[in-house]
Amino acid sequence: MKINTITLLENILGLILAIFILFKILPNTNLCRQMNQPVYIVLYLVFTVLLFVTLNPIVGFLFLIYGYQLIMKGKEESKRNEHLQKLNPDKNPDLEEIVIQNSDFARIKNQDEDQETRVKPVLEKITI
């Protein structure tokens, strides 16, 4: 019994895609966000059509489902970030925060600097 290598490749690829879909094994969120760009979506669809034509249509369909999960994960992440931004709006800084931001007191000392270094405020910067 002779097994065709292309058929074996189709079966292995289909099995891997089915496992990824069933267990929702997705790459990191940066890749999912990058997949949401129109250029990548078009390239993904072209590659999926090529899979439909060259390999078994079931493998192409599984690849299409996996791509949909990638895109939806990226969209859910952006929706969640927008919702969190609405829940936590930027607050107006207090007077003390403004003074510290505009002065040299906020300067971070370097590790190589002497710890006895004195910082003098520049009076022109302390404005409200």
C-alpha positions in Angstrom: 0.0 0.0 0.0 1.6 3.2 -1.2 0.8 6.4 0.6 1.0 9.6 -1.3 3.2 12.3 0.4 0.8 15.1 -0.4 -2.1 13.2 1.2 0.0 12.6 4.2 1.0 16.3 4.4 -2.7 17.3 4.1 -3.7 14.9 6.9 -0.9 16.1 9.2 -1.7 19.8 8.5 -5.4 19.2 9.0 -4.8 17.4 12.3 -2.5 20.2 13.5 -5.1 22.9 12.6 -7.9 20.9 14.2 -5.9 20.7 17.5 -5.1 24.4 17.3 -8.8 25.2 16.8 -10.2 22.8 19.4 -7.8 23.9 22.2 -7.7 27.5 21.1 -3.9 27.6 20.8 -3.2 31.1 19.5 0.0 33.0 19.1 0.8 36.1 21.3 -1.5 39.1 21.2 1.1 41.2 19.2 0.8 38.9 16.2 -3.0 38.9 16.5 -3.1 42.7 16.5 -0.8 42.7 13.5 -3.2 40.3 11.7 -6.0 42.9 12.0 -4.4 45.1 9.4 -6.0 45.0 6.0 -2.9 44.0 4.2 -2.4 40.9 6.3 -6.1 40.0 6.1 -5.9 40.1 2.3 -2.7 38.1 2.2 -4.3 35.5 4.6 -7.4 35.2 2.3 -5.2 34.7 -0.8 -3.2 32.0 1.0 -6.4 30.4 2.1 -7.7 30.3 -1.4 -4.4 28.8 -2.6 -4.9 26.1 0.1 -8.4 25.4 -1.1 -7.1 25.0 -4.7 -3.9 23.0 -4.1 -4.8 20.9 -1.0 -7.9 19.4 0.4 -10.8 21.9 0.8 -11.2 20.7 4.4 -7.7 21.9 5.2 -8.4 25.3 3.7 -11.6 25.5 5.7 -9.8 24.7 8.9 -7.2 27.3 8.0 -10.0 29.8 7.5 -11.5 29.1 10.9 -8.1 29.4 12.6 -7.5 32.8 10.9 -10.9 34.0 12.0 -10.0 33.1 15.6 -6.7 35.1 15.2 -8.5 38.2 13.9 -11.2 38.0 16.6 -8.7 37.7 19.4 -7.0 40.9 18.2 -10.3 42.7 17.9 -11.4 41.6 21.4 -8.1 42.9 22.8 -8.6 46.3 21.2 -12.2 46.5 22.4 -11.1 45.6 25.9 -8.5 48.3 25.8 -11.0 50.9 24.6 -13.4 49.9 27.4 -10.7 50.1 30.0 -9.8 53.6 28.7 -13.4 54.7 29.1 -13.5 53.3 32.7 -10.2 54.9 33.6 -10.1 58.4 32.0 -7.1 60.6 32.4 -7.4 62.8 35.4 -6.3 66.3 35.7 -3.0 66.5 37.6 -3.0 68.2 41.0 -1.0 71.3 41.8 1.8 69.3 43.5 2.1 67.0 40.5 2.4 70.0 38.1 5.1 71.6 40.2 7.1 68.3 40.4 6.8 67.8 36.6 8.0 71.3 35.9 10.9 71.2 38.3 14.3 69.4 38.5 13.2 67.6 41.6 11.8 64.8 39.4 15.2 64.1 38.0 16.3 60.5 38.5 19.8 60.0 39.8 22.2 57.9 37.8 23.7 54.8 39.5 27.2 56.2 38.8 26.4 59.6 40.4 27.4 60.4 43.9 24.4 60.0 46.3 25.3 63.3 48.0 24.6 65.2 44.8 22.3 68.1 45.5 19.6 69.1 43.1 18.7 72.8 42.9 15.4 73.8 41.3 15.4 76.1 38.4 13.1 78.9 39.4 12.0 79.6 35.9 10.6 76.1 35.5 8.4 76.4 38.6 5.4 77.9 37.0 1.8 77.1 37.3 
